[in-house]
């Protein structure tokens, strides 16, 4: 696969899809993201009157999730590139809402992977809000680092699914960092599995979170990505059929790597959008702000700063599209997906920070958009695996 494949040209019908997504990001996501960011209580963001639900409804009307695009008749490489560009547009609109929308399809993806018609009917149709429940109170990035090899991970798992006849009985909890944790109807639950002989590894299990025994914590109050609902999920004797375990413990490492590769590639593309938003705001402001009788974009120091921002944006974009392309073509490369996530999130934070510098004192004011972008980007360097741990994991794949 040559690197030039990441720059395939866009056809008219594909551009029309991107135009629709861009309009959604601009007219729905961005204003709602700003509104939710200003709420003092994160519980208000998920109330029945919250505009969050308008975002989900409008997004489902677009009909552009990865499965619908896969059935569009486009070849896989074009679907992959379109997915990367869509993720960028969503991140450009609002990264917190983008993550919420993107992680929502994880249970659907796990159901599709199963090939089981009943699971697909239950979890793979419709537009219910879903979540990827993997992080635990005592285990964050180390779950990602050790993958399915829980025997090597220090400390006991906080959530265990134990075989009981033809069922798995789930007990324990997932941490406050589960995206869509307090609002999801379904979960792609990754937790320790005991098939009767002790914990043998991690499994990927489809769980209906509306059933008896499931409870939620309060929505997490954060400095950034405040539009993204996150919160704890508790399991008390929750029973699911064994066939709901789509990824068995013996495939735990493989399943963890595939899931992480998809998630990190998606994060990479999404946070290219954050860099782009910050860069565009900075360029626009630099052309309007007058200092010493001229727009500040005429000053060499500002030109130099803007070019470095552009350089980081375009480098992250190229890597992100290649990582998504690898996954879309059935050849996921965990190293590249991690490189994309780490590069894009770091770049987004740095570009947003530089945008604040170009705005000067105004950049620190909530009346201007760039301080929110920096707060949103800062969170991205920790979620889906903190960047330092991800880098170590990638290096071990060399």
Protein Blocks (a to p, Z undefined) as FASTA:
>chain_A
ZZklmmcccdfklmmmmmmmmmmmmmmmmmmmmmmmmpmblklmmgmklcklmmmmmmmm
nopafklmmmnopafklmmmmmmmmmmmmmmmommlmmmmmmmmmmmmmmmmnopaklmm
mmmgcjbdcdddfbcfklcklmmmnmmmlmlpgcjdfbdcddehjaccdeddddfklghk
lmcfbdcddddddehgapfbdcdddddfkbghiacddddddfbhklbccdddddehiacd
fklmmbafklmmmmmmmmmmmmmmmmmmmmmmmmmmmmmmmmmmmmmmcgehiafklpmk
lmmmmmmmmmmmmmmmmmmmmmmmmmmnopacfklmmmmmmmmmmmmmmmmmmmmmmnmm
mlmpmkbmklmmmmmmmmmmmggpifklmmmmmmmmZZ
